[in-house]
Amino acid sequence: MTLTVKTHWHRPDFTLSVDMAFPSQGITALFGRSGCGKTSLFRVISGLERVADTYVSFQGRAWQSNAQFVPLHHRRIGFVFQEASLLEHLSVRDNLLYGYRRTPEAERRLQLDEVTDLLAIKPLLNRRIHEISGGQRQRVALGRALLSSPQLLLLDEPFAALDSATKNEIIPYVREMTNRWAIPVILVSHDVREVEQLADYVALMEEGTVRSLDTLEQTMRDPHSPLFREVEPATVLSGNVTAQSGPRIFQISDGTCTWLTHSPRPLTINESVRCQVKASDVAIALQPLQGISIRNQFVAVVESLGNEQGGPVLLKLENGHLIFADISEEAVDELRLKVGQSVIALIKSAAILV
């Protein structure tokens, strides 16, 4: 079952033209530059805009067609926006229960205790909104959306107003809540790092249309993807924390490969994490090296040496993950690299970002 959207919304200054079936599981990121149509599509999906000649269905139920229009409050959608938009005159508890109390009892799937435990906001329940931080407000906003027991969560630039440290604090909660309760999420973002950390699927938007929809891994295989238009190509390695080997140094494993990383935040054993590896932080050797400070040395195979547009070398690790290595043409020639060749990928632990 999928989320299907067909619309041609023409306005004097902009046209949104989409005919797409989006996955109804995991997190799908709508990614693109400002003004590409992400928020317009978001508003069509939610029913915030009633656009003529539009069809929207979710899990087999039509939300909008030429014959009918299901209003927003009957679509059972949870929202989180850039600003938390909490009710200042209510306590944290009453903000959380605002949607819960308006959800029919038979449709309530989530309860206050389990949501506050997951989001680590139980100690805040009796506080007023002005007494909590920006990051705590966004967690309360997430909790309020979850307690309406939504079929679908729509997150519109939910971290844009937060500093990087606070953003990194909240992202694991979003990932955990979608994993635990299997609620599909549409995430609107223009931040590559957010997409890398959260998305299972990426819909690349340009000039009012969806140019492509693919898995995160497939999207990131192309160093010339719009995802990397303003940042260098990178790869995501996913695994679980298996050990801590020093202050802020953790061992991560996916069952086949194991690597060390520095983390700016505390990690717990068995925690699922995604690690970013930039192409410029990967070096290549022809054999394992001794007497070197680089802690991560992966056996890899050369998949490609770039293409006619140039670009980094593409390597495949033993676990099947693909990583980019941004090395010079002179280095490629000196090492006599060729497709299919076995090499060693070298990555400093401090360069693998959690």
N, C-alpha and C positions, 0 to 999 in steps of 0.2 A: 504494500500500500504506500502511496506517495502523496505529496502535496503538489497539486497541479495548478498552474497559473497560465492563463491565456488572456492577454490584454493588449490593447493598442490605445494608449492614453495620450491624446494630442493636446498640447497646450501651446499658447502663442510662442513661448520661448523654449519649449522642450517637448520631446516625444518619448514616452516609455513604450517599448514594443517587446513583449516577452511571451514566449510560448515554450514552457519548460515544465518538466516533472522533477521536483526536488525530492531527495531522500526523506523519508519520515522516520529516520532513526539517526542518532548521533548528532553532531553539531555541524551545520552547514554555514560557512561564512560567505556573506555577500561582500566581495572585496572590489574596491576601485577608488579612483580619485574622487574628490569632492565634486558633486554635480553630475555624477555618472548615472544616477537613478536609484541608488541603493535605498534611500529613505522613501522614495516614491513607491518602489516595489513593496517595501515593508508596509506602507499604508494601504496598499491594495490587498495584500494578504490578510491583514488584520481586519479590514472592513472600516477603517478610519476614513477611507475615501470610497465612495460608490461611483465607479466609473462605468460608463455605458459600454455595452458589447464586451463584457468581461466575464470570464469563467474562472472560478476558484473552487477547488474541492480538496478535502483532506480526509484521508483514509476512507475513500469511497463515498463520503457525504458531500453534496454540493453546498458550498457556502454562498456562492453567487453564480447566477446564470441569467439569461434573458427572462426567465420565468420566476425567479425568486432571488431574495437577498436576505441572508441570515445576519442580523445585526451583531455588532461586536460582542455584546454581553451574553449572547447565546453561542458564541464560538469557543468558549472556554480556552481563551488564550491568556497566558501570563506575560506581562510587560515589565521590562527594566530599561530605563532611559539613561542618558548621559547624566542628568541630575536625578537624584534619588526620588524627588517629589514626594517626600513623606509629609504626613500631617503633623505640623509643629505642635498643635494643641493636644495631641494624643501621646501617650507613653509608647515605648518601643513595643510592648506587649499588644497594645490596642492597634498599633499600626500593622503588626503582623497578622492580627485576627480580622483586619478590615475586610479582606476578600473572603476569608474562611467563613465568616458569619453570613456572607451573602451567597455562599455556595450551598446548594441543596444537600442535605445530610447524606443522601444516597450516593452523591458524587464525590464526597470527601475521601480522598485516598491517603492524604498526608496529615499528620497531626503535629501540634505545636512542639512537643518534646523532641521528636525525631528531627525536625527541621532546625530547631535551635541548637541541638547537639551537633549536627553536621556542620553548621555555619559558625559554631563557637560563639554564639551571641546570647546564650542563656543568662550570663551574669548581667546583661544589659536590660533585661525585660522591664524593670521598674524605672528606668531612666527616661528623661525627656529627650526629645530629638536634639535640642541644642546642646545637650551634654555629651554627645558622642561624636567621634571623628568622622571624616569623610569616607574612609574605608569601611568603618562600621556601618555608616548609613547605607552604603551600597550593599552590604551583606544583609541588612534589614530589608532593603528593597527586594533582593533576591528571595529572602524568606517570605515576604508578603506575596510575591508572585507564585511561589511554590505552594503556599497554603490555600490558594484558590483552586488547587488540584487541576492544573491546566492540562489540556491535551497537547499543547504546543507552547513553547517559550520563545518570545521575540525579544532579543537584546539589541538595542539601538545605541551603538557607541557607548557601552556601559562603563568603560574605564577611561574615557577621554578626559574627564575632569580630575583624574587622580595622578599623583606623581608615580614614578616608576616603581619605587619601593612598595607603595600601597597596592599598585596594580599587581605586582608579583605575589603579594600576600593573598589577594582575592582569587586569582586565576585557578589555583588548585581546588578551591571550593566549587567553582563552576564545573570543572571537570568531574569532580567527585559526585556532585548532585546528579549530573546527567548519566553517569555510570550506574549509580545506585538505583535511580528510579526510572531509567529508560525513557526520559521525556525528550522528545526531539526539540532541537533548538535551531533557530535562525539567528545568526549573529551578524549584525551590520558593523563593518570595521574598515578602516583604511590603514591600520597598523599591522605591518607584516609580522612582527613579533607576536601579537595577539593571535593572529591566524595560525602561526606555527605552533603555538602552545595549546590551542583549543580545538581547531577545526579537524573534523574527519573528512569533510568535503569542502571544496572551494568553488564558488561560482564567481568567475571573473566578469565584472561589468564594465562596459565602456559605452558612452554615448547613448544611454537609455536602453541597452540590450545586454543580455547575458551572452558573452562571447564563448564561454566554455564552462562546463561543470564536470569536475573530476575529483578523485580522491586527493587528499593533501599530498600524499607521496608522489602520485603521478604529476600533479601540478608543479611540484618542486623539482622534477627531473629536468625541466627545461630552464637552462640558465638565462634565457632571453624572455622568460615569462614576465607578464606585467607585474607579477608579484615582486620581481627584482628590479623594477624600473628605476627605483630611487635608492636601492640598497644592493649590496653585493650578494651573489648567489650563496645559499646556505643549505644545509641539510638538517633534518631532525632525526635524532636517534631516540627510540623509546625503550624503556626498560624499568626495572624495579630496583630500589635501593637494597643492596645485600649486606653492606657493612659500612662502618665509618672508620677511616684509617688515619684521621688527624682532625685538628680543628677545621671545620667547614670543608673537609675533604671526604668524599663519599665514593664508594664503589657501586657501580650500576651494572646490571646484567639483563640481557634479554633471553637468556638461556643458551645462547651460542657465543655471543661476544660479551666481554666484560671490559669496562673502562672506568677511569677515575675522573672525577670532576670536582671543581670548587663550587660551592653553593653559597650565595649571599644570605640564604635563609636556612633555618634548621630543617633537616629532612628526617623522616622516620623509616625504620627498617620495613621493607616490603612496600613502601610508598611507590606508586606509579608516577614516573616523571618523563618529561620530554626534554631532550637536550639539543641545543642548537650548535651546529658546527659551521663556521664561516669558511668559504673556499680559501680565503687568504691565510687561514690558520692551519692548513693541511700541507705537509711536506711529503715528499716521496723518496724512499730509499730502495735500493735493489736487494737489500738483505737486512735482517735485524741488526740493530746497532747496540754495541756495548759501551759502557762508560759515558752515558749521555743522560741529561736531566729530563728529557721528554719521557713521560710515564706511559703514554698510550702508543703502542705499536701494533697495528692491525695488518694481518695478511689480507691482501686485496688483489683483484684482477682489473686490469685496464679495460674499461668498457668502450671508451671513445677518447679521442685526442682533440675534441672540439669539433667545430664544423666550419663552413665557409665564412661564418660571421665571427669566427674566433671563439674565445670562451675557454673556460677551465677544462682540465682533464676530468673525466668521469670515471670513478672507481667503484667496484662492487666488493663489499666486505663478505666475509664468510657467512654472515647471517642474511645475506641477500640485500641489505641496505646499500643504497647508492650514496656516495659522497663526492663532492667536488674538491679538486685541488687546483688552486690558482698558481700555477708555476709558469715560468717564462718559456718561450719557444726555444731559447738557447739551452735551458735545462732539459727540455724534452729531447732535443737533439743529442746532448751530451750523454744522457742516460740511455739513449737509443730505445726509447719507449715505443711499444707497438701494441695494438689491440690484442687482448688475450694474454698479455704478459703478466706474470705474477710479480707483485711488488709489495713493499711495506709502506703503509700510510702512517705518518707520524703526526700526533696531535698532542700538544701540551694540555695537561689537565685543566689549567686555568683558562684555556681557550674553549672548553666545552661548557656552554652556558645553560644553566637550569632556569 
